[in-house]
Amino acid sequence: MTQANPPDAAAFLAAVAPPRRHDEARRLDALFREVTGWQPRLWRGGILGYGTYDYTYASGRSGTYFATGFAPRRARLSIYILPGYADFGPILNRLGKHRLGKSCLYLNALQDADPDVLTELIRAGLADLSRRWPVRPT
């Protein structure tokens, strides 16, 4: 399972490549900090997570995970809106060009997404998550 790593989030951001993705990662970090009011923590797999929550599934499996975040992958940006159960269709319809996964959305370029709608989506995801599990700041 993905767990928080001690390495510095700033060092991770500084090392993001190529240059275009580096700029996008810095802009996303600023957006997530502004929306959440939280500091990022670096999680395994190159994910910057904001906030945490403890979960326990019906199966008994439990753990701690980040509340929201992103990963600046070389091919695309992965934006994590957890836990991924809510229907955010009305918001996503206004977002711009994207693809969906179970708990994340993929952007080929940050400029493809409307920043105001992305802000709304992050807030909606956190509100949905906090209805299921208590969310703690980082």
PAZA-540987 format. One record per atom (N, C-alpha, C, O): residue number from 0; residue in one letter; x, y negated, z. Coordinates in steps of 0.001 Angstrom, whole numbers. Layout:
R num residuo       X       Y       Z
R NUM       A       X       Y       Z
...
# end
This chain:
R num residuo       X       Y       Z
R   0       M     843    1177       0
R   0       M       0       0       0
R   0       M     887   -1239       0
R   0       M    2015   -1209     492
R   1       T     381   -2291    -539
R   1       T    1124   -3538    -587
R   1       T    1230   -4118     819
R   1       T     239   -4191    1544
R   2       Q    2426   -4526    1194
R   2       Q    2640   -5124    2504
R   2       Q    3464   -6390    2343
R   2       Q    4217   -6540    1381
R   3       A    3312   -7295    3294
R   3       A    4076   -8539    3261
R   3       A    5552   -8239    3454
R   3       A    5930   -7411    4282
R   4       N    6368   -8916    2687
R   4       N    7809   -8792    2811
R   4       N    8359  -10060    3453
R   4       N    7803  -11138    3244
R   5       P    9436   -9959    4229
R   5       P   10004  -11134    4855
R   5       P   10623  -12151    3903
R   5       P   10698  -13322    4276
R   6       P   11080  -11785    2682
R   6       P   11760  -12780    1858
R   6       P   10932  -14057    1673
R   6       P    9702  -14046    1704
R   7       D   11644  -15116    1487
R   7       D   11090  -16453    1359
R   7       D   10281  -16615      74
R   7       D   10750  -16280   -1013
R   8       A    9062  -17133     215
R   8       A    8198  -17377    -944
R   8       A    8823  -18429   -1856
R   8       A    8702  -18333   -3077
R   9       A    9491  -19433   -1282
R   9       A   10121  -20479   -2091
R   9       A   11223  -19892   -2970
R   9       A   11360  -20271   -4133
R  10       A   12004  -18971   -2416
R  10       A   13062  -18330   -3205
R  10       A   12454  -17505   -4333
R  10       A   12978  -17488   -5447
R  11       F   11355  -16825   -4047
R  11       F   10669  -16056   -5077
R  11       F   10198  -16981   -6201
R  11       F   10422  -16700   -7378
R  12       L    9550  -18076   -5833
R  12       L    9055  -19021   -6842
R  12       L   10196  -19593   -7682
R  12       L   10058  -19762   -8894
R  13       A   11314  -19889   -7036
R  13       A   12455  -20458   -7752
R  13       A   13022  -19499   -8791
R  13       A   13627  -19930   -9773
R  14       A   12829  -18210   -8580
R  14       A   13397  -17199   -9477
R  14       A   12439  -16751  -10589
R  14       A   12821  -15951  -11443
R  15       V   11203  -17256  -10587
R  15       V   10242  -16843  -11611
R  15       V   10741  -17272  -12990
R  15       V   11174  -18409  -13177
R  16       A   10677  -16359  -13942
R  16       A   11097  -16616  -15316
R  16       A   10055  -15998  -16244
R  16       A    9342  -15084  -15829
R  17       P    9948  -16452  -17438
R  17       P   10653  -17527  -18128
R  17       P   10222  -18903  -17617
R  17       P    9333  -18996  -16771
R  18       P   10852  -19981  -18129
R  18       P   10563  -21330  -17631
R  18       P    9074  -21702  -17643
R  18       P    8599  -22352  -16712
R  19       R    8344  -21307  -18667
R  19       R    6912  -21622  -18729
R  19       R    6174  -20977  -17555
R  19       R    5327  -21611  -16924
R  20       R    6497  -19725  -17268
R  20       R    5842  -19012  -16176
R  20       R    6267  -19623  -14831
R  20       R    5471  -19686  -13895
R  21       H    7518  -20067  -14745
R  21       H    8013  -20720  -13535
R  21       H    7161  -21952  -13227
R  21       H    6730  -22137  -12089
R  22       D    6918  -22789  -14224
R  22       D    6103  -23988  -14045
R  22       D    4678  -23623  -13644
R  22       D    4106  -24258  -12758
R  23       E    4106  -22617  -14278
R  23       E    2746  -22182  -13950
R  23       E    2667  -21662  -12506
R  23       E    1697  -21929  -11796
R  24       A    3689  -20922  -12085
R  24       A    3707  -20385  -10716
R  24       A    3766  -21520   -9697
R  24       A    3078  -21471   -8677
R  25       R    4559  -22513   -9954
R  25       R    4634  -23666   -9042
R  25       R    3281  -24390   -8973
R  25       R    2840  -24785   -7894
R  26       R    2635  -24558  -10121
R  26       R    1330  -25231  -10142
R  26       R     271  -24402   -9414
R  26       R    -559  -24947   -8687
R  27       L     303  -23077   -9614
R  27       L    -646  -22215   -8907
R  27       L    -400  -22237   -7403
R  27       L   -1348  -22279   -6619
R  28       D     863  -22209   -6999
R  28       D    1176  -22276   -5572
R  28       D     606  -23560   -4969
R  28       D       7  -23525   -3894
R  29       A     784  -24671   -5642
R  29       A     237  -25943   -5142
R  29       A   -1279  -25878   -5053
R  29       A   -1863  -26369   -4087
R  30       L   -1925  -25278   -6048
R  30       L   -3381  -25159   -6045
R  30       L   -3858  -24284   -4887
R  30       L   -4775  -24665   -4159
R  31       F   -3240  -23110   -4712
R  31       F   -3653  -22208   -3636
R  31       F   -3411  -22842   -2260
R  31       F   -4231  -22685   -1356
R  32       R   -2303  -23548   -2099
R  32       R   -2036  -24228    -827
R  32       R   -3108  -25283    -558
R  32       R   -3608  -25403     560
R  33       E   -3454  -26044   -1595
R  33       E   -4455  -27095   -1437
R  33       E   -5827  -26507   -1102
R  33       E   -6510  -26988    -197
R  34       V   -6222  -25472   -1832
R  34       V   -7556  -24877   -1636
R  34       V   -7660  -24184    -286
R  34       V   -8665  -24333     409
R  35       T   -6635  -23427      94
R  35       T   -6712  -22636    1325
R  35       T   -6203  -23373    2553
R  35       T   -6672  -23131    3665
R  36       G   -5252  -24263    2359
R  36       G   -4590  -24909    3487
R  36       G   -3562  -24013    4146
R  36       G   -3070  -24326    5229
R  37       W   -3226  -22882    3494
R  37       W   -2320  -21893    4072
R  37       W   -1009  -21825    3309
R  37       W    -917  -22215    2145
R  38       Q      -1  -21321    4000
R  38       Q    1310  -21096    3396
R  38       Q    1321  -19723    2728
R  38       Q     659  -18800    3202
R  39       P    2063  -19581    1638
R  39       P    2135  -18272     986
R  39       P    3071  -17329    1719
R  39       P    4025  -17747    2374
R  40       R    2769  -16050    1589
R  40       R    3670  -14993    2037
R  40       R    3914  -14102     832
R  40       R    3001  -13827      55
R  41       L    5127  -13664     688
R  41       L    5480  -12789    -422
R  41       L    5134  -11357     -62
R  41       L    5545  -10851     982
R  42       W    4372  -10703    -936
R  42       W    3974   -9310    -757
R  42       W    4687   -8467   -1808
R  42       W    5080   -8959   -2866
R  43       R    4844   -7192   -1492
R  43       R    5464   -6269   -2444
R  43       R    4787   -6381   -3793
R  43       R    3583   -6622   -3877
R  44       G    5555   -6207   -4835
R  44       G    5012   -6282   -6184
R  44       G    5028   -7697   -6743
R  44       G    4439   -7955   -7792
R  45       G    5702   -8623   -6047
R  45       G    5795   -9983   -6551
R  45       G    4495  -10752   -6481
R  45       G    4167  -11513   -7391
R  46       I    3754  -10557   -5402
R  46       I    2480  -11242   -5218
R  46       I    2635  -12277   -4108
R  46       I    3123  -11966   -3022
R  47       L    2218  -13503   -4388
R  47       L    2148  -14518   -3348
R  47       L     735  -14485   -2791
R  47       L    -233  -14733   -3509
R  48       G     627  -14177   -1501
R  48       G    -670  -14072    -857
R  48       G    -888  -15201     129
R  48       G      49  -15673     773
R  49       Y   -2134  -15627     241
R  49       Y   -2532  -16720    1130
R  49       Y   -3604  -16181    2057
R  49       Y   -4656  -15734    1600
R  50       G   -3342  -16220    3370
R  50       G   -4255  -15643    4337
R  50       G   -4140  -14135    4358
R  50       G   -3595  -13530    3435
R  51       T   -4660  -13527    5426
R  51       T   -4678  -12063    5539
R  51       T   -5996  -11631    6166
R  51       T   -6712  -12427    6774
R  52       Y   -6293  -10354    6000
R  52       Y   -7444   -9756    6668
R  52       Y   -7145   -8296    6940
R  52       Y   -6372   -7662    6221
R  53       D   -7763   -7770    7982
R  53       D   -7667   -6353    8311
R  53       D   -8929   -5680    7803
R  53       D  -10035   -6186    7994
R  54       Y   -8758   -4542    7159
R  54       Y   -9910   -3816    6617
R  54       Y   -9921   -2394    7157
R  54       Y   -8883   -1840    7518
R  55       T  -11104   -1823    7204
R  55       T  -11288    -405    7495
R  55       T  -12397      86    6583
R  55       T  -13524    -405    6644
R  56       Y  -12079    1046    5745
R  56       Y  -13067    1616    4830
R  56       Y  -13869    2710    5530
R  56       Y  -13481    3199    6591
R  57       A  -14974    3079    4932
R  57       A  -15815    4146    5475
R  57       A  -15019    5440    5633
R  57       A  -15321    6253    6506
R  58       S  -14003    5631    4790
R  58       S  -13165    6826    4858
R  58       S  -12269    6845    6101
R  58       S  -11682    7871    6446
R  59       G  -12177    5683    6765
R  59       G  -11292    5581    7917
R  59       G   -9961    4931    7587
R  59       G   -9229    4526    8489
R  60       R   -9643    4829    6314
R  60       R   -8403    4185    5889
R  60       R   -8466    2713    6267
R  60       R   -9481    2051    6050
R  61       S   -7372    2202    6837
R  61       S   -7348     809    7255
R  61       S   -5987     194    6951
R  61       S   -5015     897    6674
R  62       G   -5943   -1109    7008
R  62       G   -4696   -1808    6753
R  62       G   -4895   -3305    6801
R  62       G   -5960   -3796    7173
R  63       T   -3862   -4017    6424
R  63       T   -3877   -5470    6337
R  63       T   -3516   -5845    4914
R  63       T   -2633   -5234    4312
R  64       Y   -4196   -6849    4372
R  64       Y   -3969   -7262    2992
R  64       Y   -4053   -8780    2917
R  64       Y   -4563   -9423    3835
R  65       F   -3560   -9346    1841
R  65       F   -3677  -10797    1671
R  65       F   -5102  -11145    1241
R  65       F   -5782  -10336     609
R  66       A   -5547  -12348    1586
R  66       A   -6922  -12756    1322
R  66       A   -7127  -13220    -120
R  66       A   -8163  -12935    -721
R  67       T   -6176  -13912    -660
R  67       T   -6223  -14368   -2049
R  67       T   -4797  -14642   -2472
R  67       T   -3911  -14754   -1624
R  68       G   -4563  -14752   -3749
R  68       G   -3203  -15020   -4199
R  68       G   -3031  -14819   -5679
R  68       G   -3999  -14715   -6431
R  69       F   -1769  -14765   -6088
R  69       F   -1470  -14597   -7508
R  69       F    -109  -13951   -7690
R  69       F     722  -13928   -6782
R  70       A      91  -13434   -8877
R  70       A    1383  -12866   -9268
R  70       A    1741  -13432  -10635
R  70       A     978  -13272  -11589
R  71       P    2890  -14089  -10743
R  71       P    3319  -14641  -12028
R  71       P    4060  -13586  -12854
R  71       P    5290  -13569  -12905
R  72       R    3298  -12724  -13490
R  72       R    3896  -11666  -14312
R  72       R    4433  -12261  -15621
R  72       R    3975  -13312  -16069
R  73       R    5383  -11594  -16207
R  73       R    5982  -12088  -17452
R  73       R    4929  -12212  -18560
R  73       R    4899  -13208  -19283
R  74       A    4077  -11208  -18689
R  74       A    3102  -11199  -19779
R  74       A    1883  -12071  -19499
R  74       A    1311  -12659  -20416
R  75       R    1487  -12153  -18223
R  75       R     286  -12931  -17870
R  75       R     282  -13216  -16376
R  75       R    1036  -12619  -15607
R  76       L    -574  -14131  -15990
R  76       L    -770  -14441  -14574
R  76       L   -1881  -13561  -14037
R  76       L   -2907  -13385  -14695
R  77       S   -1691  -13012  -12862
R  77       S   -2729  -12235  -12193
R  77       S   -3203  -13045  -10997
R  77       S   -2417  -13386  -10112
R  78       I   -4500  -13351  -10980
R  78       I   -5112  -14104   -9890
R  78       I   -5964  -13125   -9093
R  78       I   -6842  -12466   -9650
R  79       Y   -5708  -13029   -7789
R  79       Y   -6399  -12049   -6946
R  79       Y   -7514  -12705   -6148
R  79       Y   -7268  -13558   -5295
R  80       I   -8737  -12297   -6437
R  80       I   -9928  -12733   -5726
R  80       I  -10477  -11471   -5073
R  80       I  -11015  -10597   -5753
R  81       L  -10342  -11377   -3759
R  81       L  -10646  -10138   -3053
R  81       L  -11923  -10278   -2240
R  81       L  -12259  -11402   -1866
R  82       P  -12634   -9242   -1949
R  82       P  -12337   -7858   -2280
R  82       P  -12808   -7426   -3665
R  82       P  -12633   -6264   -4030
R  83       G  -13395   -8321   -4437
R  83       G  -13773   -7969   -5801
R  83       G  -15153   -7375   -5949
R  83       G  -15455   -6777   -6982
R  84       Y  -16010   -7525   -4932
R  84       Y  -17346   -6937   -5007
R  84       Y  -18397   -7907   -5520
R  84       Y  -19394   -7478   -6101
R  85       A  -18202   -9180   -5324
R  85       A  -19220  -10171   -5668
R  85       A  -19281  -10389   -7175
R  85       A  -18304  -10167   -7890
R  86       D  -20436  -10823   -7638
R  86       D  -20622  -11174   -9044
R  86       D  -20324  -12660   -9201
R  86       D  -21156  -13503   -8866
R  87       F  -19162  -12973   -9699
R  87       F  -18779  -14354   -9929
R  87       F  -19014  -14759  -11378
R  87       F  -18417  -15724  -11857
R  88       G  -19883  -14028  -12083
R  88       G  -20154  -14280  -13490
R  88       G  -20442  -15729  -13829
R  88       G  -19855  -16250  -14777
R  89       P  -21324  -16410  -13094
R  89       P  -21608  -17807  -13423
R  89       P  -20374  -18714  -13345
R  89       P  -20233  -19639  -14144
R  90       I  -19493  -18452  -12396
R  90       I  -18259  -19239  -12296
R  90       I  -17316  -18849  -13432
R  90       I  -16756  -19715  -14104
R  91       L  -17143  -17549  -13641
R  91       L  -16221  -17069  -14670
R  91       L  -16616  -17536  -16062
R  91       L  -15752  -17755  -16911
R  92       N  -17908  -17689  -16302
R  92       N  -18375  -18165  -17608
R  92       N  -17870  -19566  -17921
R  92       N  -17795  -19954  -19087
R  93       R  -17525  -20323  -16891
R  93       R  -17033  -21696  -17069
R  93       R  -15516  -21806  -16945
R  93       R  -14956  -22881  -17159
R  94       L  -14848  -20707  -16602
R  94       L  -13424  -20746  -16302
R  94       L  -12554  -21021  -17519
R  94       L  -11622  -21822  -17447
R  95       G  -12844  -20377  -18613
R  95       G  -11979  -20441  -19786
R  95       G  -11545  -19032  -20150
R  95       G  -12097  -18050  -19655
R  96       K  -10559  -18948  -21013
R  96       K  -10097  -17658  -21533
R  96       K   -9431  -16833  -20427
R  96       K   -8457  -17271  -19815
R  97       H   -9970  -15629  -20181
R  97       H   -9435  -14739  -19144
R  97       H   -9894  -13308  -19419
R  97       H  -10785  -13066  -20233
R  98       R   -9257  -12364  -18716
R  98       R   -9694  -10961  -18686
R  98       R   -9872  -10586  -17235
R  98       R   -9224  -11150  -16352
R  99       L  -10762   -9622  -16985
R  99       L  -11047   -9207  -15615
R  99       L  -10509   -7830  -15294
R  99       L  -10504   -6937  -16141
R 100       G  -10055   -7667  -14062
R 100       G   -9759   -6384  -13463
R 100       G  -10728   -6218  -12303
R 100       G  -11664   -7008  -12178
R 101       K  -10536   -5225  -11458
R 101       K  -11451   -5004  -10337
R 101       K  -11424   -6151   -9319
R 101       K  -12471   -6685   -8953
R 102       S  -10235   -6520   -8872
R 102       S  -10111   -7587   -7879
R 102       S   -9249   -8737   -8373
R 102       S   -8815   -9576   -7583
R 103       C   -9003   -8779   -9658
R 103       C   -8162   -9856  -10167
R 103       C   -8619  -10282  -11554
R 103       C   -9380   -9589  -12230
R 104       L   -8132  -11428  -11942
R 104       L   -8362  -11858  -13309
R 104       L   -7007  -12172  -13911
R 104       L   -6063  -12525  -13204
R 105       Y   -6927  -12042  -15196
R 105       Y   -5681  -12237  -15912
R 105       Y   -5800  -13442  -16822
R 105       Y   -6783  -13599  -17547
R 106       L   -4775  -14297  -16774
R 106       L   -4688  -15448  -17654
R 106       L   -3399  -15328  -18451
R 106       L   -2331  -15106  -17881
R 107       N   -3496  -15473  -19763
R 107       N   -2280  -15479  -20563
R 107       N   -1481  -16753  -20316
R 107       N    -250  -16746  -20354
R 108       A   -2199  -17847  -20061
R 108       A   -1564  -19129  -19776
R 108       A   -2463  -19894  -18815
R 108       A   -3688  -19835  -18923
R 109       L   -1864  -20604  -17887
R 109       L   -2638  -21357  -16910
R 109       L   -3493  -22420  -17591
R 109       L   -4581  -22743  -17114
R 110       Q   -3013  -22955  -18685
R 110       Q   -3768  -23979  -19405
R 110       Q   -5069  -23444  -19989
R 110       Q   -5933  -24227  -20384
R 111       D   -5226  -22121  -20050
R 111       D   -6465  -21516  -20551
R 111       D   -7619  -21644  -19565
R 111       D   -8776  -21455  -19939
R 112       A   -7310  -21967  -18298
R 112       A   -8338  -22015  -17246
R 112       A   -8590  -23453  -16814
R 112       A   -7664  -24256  -16704
R 113       D   -9847  -23757  -16573
R 113       D  -10234  -25056  -16035
R 113       D   -9827  -25074  -14564
R 113       D  -10312  -24246  -13793
R 114       P   -8948  -25996  -14150
R 114       P   -8458  -25988  -12759
R 114       P   -9563  -26204  -11726
R 114       P   -9490  -25651  -10629
R 115       D  -10575  -26991  -12053
R 115       D  -11673  -27202  -11104
R 115       D  -12484  -25926  -10911
R 115       D  -12935  -25632   -9804
R 116       V  -12667  -25180  -11978
R 116       V  -13416  -23930  -11890
R 116       V  -12577  -22875  -11173
R 116       V  -13114  -22070  -10413
R 117       L  -11268  -22872  -11408
R 117       L  -10392  -21943  -10697
R 117       L  -10432  -22237   -9191
R 117       L  -10457  -21310   -8382
R 118       T  -10440  -23488   -8824
R 118       T  -10579  -23877   -7418
R 118       T  -11884  -23346   -6841
R 118       T  -11903  -22794   -5741
R 119       E  -12964  -23513   -7575
R 119       E  -14272  -23015   -7139
R 119       E  -14256  -21496   -6963
R 119       E  -14834  -20970   -6012
R 120       L  -13597  -20802   -7877
R 120       L  -13514  -19346   -7821
R 120       L  -12726  -18878   -6594
R 120       L  -13135  -17930   -5923
R 121       I  -11616  -19525   -6301
R 121       I  -10817  -19161   -5124
R 121       I  -11650  -19346   -3862
R 121       I  -11667  -18473   -2994
R 122       R  -12334  -20466   -3758
R 122       R  -13186  -20722   -2585
R 122       R  -14306  -19692   -2474
R 122       R  -14594  -19198   -1384
R 123       A  -14937  -19368   -3604
R 123       A  -16031  -18380   -3598
R 123       A  -15512  -17011   -3187
R 123       A  -16183  -16290   -2448
R 124       G  -14324  -16646   -3658
R 124       G  -13740  -15363   -3280
R 124       G  -13446  -15289   -1798
R 124       G  -13711  -14269   -1162
R 125       L  -12903  -16358   -1241
R 125       L  -12620  -16377     198
R 125       L  -13905  -16327    1017
R 125       L  -13960  -15665    2054
R 126       A  -14933  -17023     553
R 126       A  -16218  -16995    1270
R 126       A  -16799  -15584    1243
R 126       A  -17315  -15108    2255
R 127       D  -16721  -14916     103
R 127       D  -17228  -13545     -14
R 127       D  -16438  -12605     888
R 127       D  -17019  -11777    1590
R 128       L  -15126  -12732     869
R 128       L  -14276  -11878    1697
R 128       L  -14577  -12084    3179
R 128       L  -14653  -11118    3938
R 129       S  -14746  -13331    3587
R 129       S  -14956  -13608    5017
R 129       S  -16321  -13126    5512
R 129       S  -16535  -13015    6719
R 130       R  -17240  -12842    4598
R 130       R  -18513  -12236    5010
R 130       R  -18339  -10755    5337
R 130       R  -19185  -10166    6008
R 131       R  -17245  -10150    4866
R 131       R  -17000   -8728    5093
R 131       R  -16015   -8484    6241
R 131       R  -16222   -7605    7078
R 132       W  -14931   -9287    6264
R 132       W  -13876   -9134    7263
R 132       W  -13384  -10513    7681
R 132       W  -13387  -11440    6871
R 133       P  -12958  -10662    8940
R 133       P  -12387  -11952    9366
R 133       P  -11078  -12230    8612
R 133       P  -10218  -11357    8495
R 134       V  -10949  -13435    8116
R 134       V   -9758  -13859    7384
R 134       V   -8929  -14751    8295
R 134       V   -9453  -15651    8950
R 135       R   -7625  -14487    8326
R 135       R   -6689  -15270    9152
R 135       R   -5785  -16095    8258
R 135       R   -5399  -15647    7178
R 136       P   -5446  -17291    8695
R 136       P   -4504  -18119    7907
R 136       P   -3089  -17561    7973
R 136       P   -2744  -16808    8884
R 137       T   -2287  -17939    7004
R 137       T    -861  -17598    7007
R 137       T     -62  -18878    7068
R 137       T    1168  -18838    7081
# end
